[in-house]
């Protein structure tokens, strides 16, 4: 949304510049024909020039729209890819977190039998694992 305002302003400025260019082109053509002493260009020639200019503008607009559509499709594909990766990471993680209580209850049940056989370091590690 922060880019929308400047983009709209730029599009309006470009539109004004194209209109000024069309007007300047028409005036230049008229001035050229007057300077050469020839008859003024028939209205069909001026219409043809205006139509050509409008077609060029429409073509440019279509190219910009096509580029935006391509960019949108790329972003949608990237979003799907990221969602798939997140899903693949979250599934095993959720399994481990949801079944951690089974490991904790098993350690609690085995603790009295294991403690006499464990070193001091191993006892600290099991205590840390239980506290976490």
C-alpha positions in Angstrom: 0.0 0.0 0.0 2.9 2.4 0.6 4.0 2.0 -3.0 0.5 2.6 -4.4 0.4 6.3 -3.9 3.7 7.0 -5.7 2.8 4.5 -8.4 -0.6 6.3 -9.1 1.1 9.7 -9.2 3.7 8.4 -11.6 1.1 6.8 -13.8 -0.9 10.1 -13.9 2.3 12.1 -14.7 3.1 9.6 -17.5 -0.4 10.0 -18.9 -0.1 13.8 -18.9 3.3 13.6 -20.6 1.9 11.3 -23.3 -1.0 13.7 -23.9 1.4 16.6 -24.1 3.6 14.7 -26.5 0.6 13.9 -28.7 -0.4 17.5 -28.7 3.2 18.6 -29.5 3.5 16.0 -32.3 0.2 17.2 -33.9 1.4 20.9 -33.6 4.8 20.0 -35.0 3.2 18.2 -38.0 0.9 21.2 -38.6 3.8 23.6 -38.3 6.0 21.6 -40.6 3.4 21.5 -43.3 2.8 25.2 -43.0 6.5 26.0 -43.2 6.9 23.8 -46.2 4.1 25.7 -47.9 2.2 22.6 -48.6 -1.4 22.1 -47.9 -2.3 21.2 -44.3 -2.3 17.6 -43.7 -5.7 16.0 -44.3 -7.6 15.2 -41.2 -7.2 11.5 -41.9 -3.4 11.8 -41.6 -3.7 13.6 -38.2 -6.2 11.0 -37.1 -3.8 8.3 -38.2 -1.0 9.8 -36.2 -3.2 10.2 -33.1 -4.5 6.6 -33.5 -0.9 5.4 -33.9 0.1 7.2 -30.7 -2.9 5.8 -28.8 -2.0 2.3 -30.0 1.5 2.7 -28.8 0.2 3.8 -25.4 -2.2 0.9 -25.3 0.7 -1.5 -26.2 2.9 0.0 -23.4 0.0 -0.4 -20.9 -0.5 -4.0 -22.0 3.2 -4.7 -21.5 3.1 -3.2 -18.0 0.0 -5.2 -17.1 1.6 -8.4 -18.5 4.7 -7.8 -16.4 2.6 -7.2 -13.3 0.7 -10.4 -13.9 3.9 -12.4 -14.3 5.2 -10.9 -11.1 2.0 -11.8 -9.3 2.2 -15.4 -10.6 5.8 -15.6 -9.4 4.9 -14.4 -5.9 1.9 -16.8 -5.7 4.2 -19.7 -6.7 6.8 -18.6 -4.1 4.1 -18.4 -1.5 3.0 -21.9 -2.2 6.5 -23.2 -2.1 7.2 -21.5 1.3 3.9 -22.8 2.7 4.9 -26.4 1.6 8.3 -26.1 3.2 6.8 -24.7 6.5 4.3 -27.6 6.4 7.1 -30.1 6.0 9.0 -28.6 9.0 6.0 -28.2 11.2 4.7 -31.8 10.8 7.7 -33.6 12.5 8.1 -30.8 15.0 4.5 -31.1 16.1 4.8 -34.8 16.4 7.8 -34.5 18.7 6.3 -31.7 20.8 2.9 -33.5 21.1 4.5 -36.8 22.2 7.2 -35.4 24.5 5.1 -36.3 27.5 5.5 -40.0 26.7 9.3 -39.7 26.9 9.0 -37.7 30.1 6.7 -40.2 31.8 9.1 -43.0 30.6 12.1 -41.3 32.1 10.2 -40.7 35.3 9.4 -44.4 35.5 12.9 -45.5 34.8 14.7 -42.9 36.9 14.8 -44.9 40.2 16.3 -47.9 38.3 18.8 -45.8 36.2 20.2 -43.4 38.8 22.5 -45.8 40.5 24.1 -46.7 37.2 24.5 -43.2 35.8 27.5 -40.9 36.2 27.2 -37.4 37.8 27.3 -35.8 34.3 24.6 -38.1 33.0 22.4 -37.3 36.1 22.8 -33.6 35.4 21.8 -34.0 31.8 18.7 -36.0 32.6 17.8 -33.4 35.2 18.2 -30.7 32.6 16.2 -32.7 30.1 13.4 -33.1 32.7 13.5 -29.4 33.6 13.2 -28.3 30.0 
